[in-house]
Amino acid sequence: MQQLISEILFLGQRFNKKSIIDILLVACIIYVFLRFVRGTQANTLIRGTIIIMVVLGLLFVLTDLPAFSWLIGSLVPILLIVVPVVFSPEIRRAFERMGRVQSLHDLFFAPVPYAEEMNSVIKSVVVACSRLAERNHGALIVMQRSDDLQKYIQTGVEMDAIVSPETLLQIFYPNTPLHDGAVIISKGRITAAACVMPLSSRNVLDKSPERHMGLRHRAALGISETNDSVTVVVSEESGSISVAYEGKIKRGISADQLCILLTDLYSIPQPVSFQKRLKDFFVYIWEKIVKANKE
């Protein structure tokens, strides 16, 4: 214990302006990376991995434990191989998002593409879902945000139609050629219908009291786990409306709640001063540290 205290005091004596810049730079890199993988299955795992690596690194540096130091030194090369393999889809998504960044402002506060066009789309989707729910007609509507959906568009019938309640009602009318599958809305228009979505491999839906939720809800959760799109589901059996995004699903919401949620997800960020952004950044880092300590 005395040696640990001595090491901490020694590091404290070496703390200077350069150390502050060094810590802030590392914190900024971690923040940016976590922001790009936010909403994916890897988000929680990566945060936990970072915390464990920090704790083990401190123990490795501050304590004189030969066996422990040997174990950590042996595991690091393995982690460098395992982490990219396990998180390869999320890492690919992060690099794709970085490639779309055109300025430093977009890096931290990137607006949702085609946010203005989505204002009228949201109204049509809400009206259509409300009518579909009244008639107990099942529907699966995928709305693009930043990530590309081209590989899913190719699985269905490509279209280029205006988003209107009448069009969506016609597509999802029972036993019509396009009703079985998902409608993809991209760039403010209906891009494709009868598309095949990936099914979620998680058992979240099986554990819920509403075990009757079937493939539509599992497909909605599955597509939300692979990209940042927003998916609206109308149950064919109960007529309830659900929304899936960022690997989560909200069930049994009303038309008004759906409108508020979609408007918030596709809202255009207001201009913020540099001082406010800097303050928000440090508050975000502090909240993450406090939350990690509580867990």
Long-range contacts (C-beta under 8 A, 24 or more apart in sequence): 3-63, 3-64, 4-62, 4-63, 7-61, 7-62, 8-62, 27-285, 28-281, 31-281, 31-284, 31-285, 32-107, 32-108, 33-94, 34-288, 35-108, 36-93, 36-94, 36-97, 36-98, 37-87, 37-90, 37-91, 37-93, 37-94, 38-246, 39-224, 39-228, 39-245, 39-246, 39-247, 40-89, 40-90, 40-93, 40-225, 40-246, 40-247, 41-90, 41-225, 41-247, 42-86, 42-87, 42-90, 45-87, 46-87, 46-90, 47-288, 47-292, 49-83, 51-292, 53-79, 89-226, 93-147, 93-227, 96-147, 96-148, 97-146, 97-147, 100-146, 108-277, 108-281, 109-269, 109-272, 109-277, 110-146, 111-268, 111-269, 112-145, 112-146, 112-265, 112-266, 112-267, 112-268, 113-145, 113-146, 113-187, 114-187, 114-188, 115-266, 115-267, 115-268, 116-268, 117-187, 117-188, 118-143, 118-188, 118-262, 118-266, 119-263, 119-266, 120-163, 120-188, 121-163, 121-185, 121-188, 122-259, 122-262, 122-263, 122-266, 123-259, 124-163, 124-164, 124-165, 124-168, 125-163, 125-168, 125-185, 125-232, 125-258, 125-262, 126-255, 126-258, 126-259, 126-262, 127-165, 127-255, 128-164, 128-165, 128-168, 128-169, 129-232, 129-234, 129-241, 129-255, 129-258, 130-241, 130-255, 131-165, 131-169, 132-168, 132-169, 132-172, 132-234, 132-239, 133-234, 133-235, 133-239, 133-240, 133-241, 133-255, 134-239, 135-239, 136-235, 136-236, 136-237, 136-238, 136-239, 137-169, 137-172, 137-173, 137-174, 137-234, 137-236, 138-172, 138-179, 138-216, 138-234, 138-235, 138-236, 139-168, 139-172, 139-183, 139-216, 139-232, 139-233, 139-234, 140-181, 140-182, 140-183, 140-197, 140-216, 140-219, 140-220, 140-231, 140-232, 140-233, 140-234, 141-168, 141-182, 141-183, 141-185, 141-231, 141-232, 141-233, 142-182, 142-183, 142-184, 142-185, 142-195, 142-197, 142-220, 142-223, 142-229, 142-230, 142-231, 143-185, 143-229, 143-230, 143-231, 143-232, 143-262, 143-266, 144-184, 144-185, 144-186, 144-187, 144-191, 144-229, 145-227, 145-228, 145-229, 145-230, 145-265, 145-266, 146-228, 147-227, 147-228, 147-229, 148-227, 149-184, 149-186, 149-191, 149-227, 149-229, 152-182, 152-184, 152-192, 152-195, 152-196, 152-197, 152-223, 153-184, 153-186, 153-191, 153-192, 153-195, 154-192, 155-195, 155-196, 156-181, 156-182, 156-184, 156-192, 156-193, 156-194, 156-195, 156-196, 157-192, 157-193, 157-194, 158-191, 158-192, 159-190, 159-191, 159-192, 159-193, 160-189, 160-190, 160-191, 161-189, 161-190, 162-189, 162-190, 163-188, 163-189, 163-190, 172-234, 182-219, 182-223, 182-231, 197-222, 197-223, 197-231, 198-222, 198-223, 198-225, 198-226, 200-225, 204-249, 205-249, 208-251, 210-238, 210-251, 212-237, 212-238, 213-251, 217-242, 217-244, 217-249, 217-251, 220-244, 220-249, 221-247, 221-249, 224-248, 224-249, 230-262, 230-265, 230-266, 232-258, 232-262
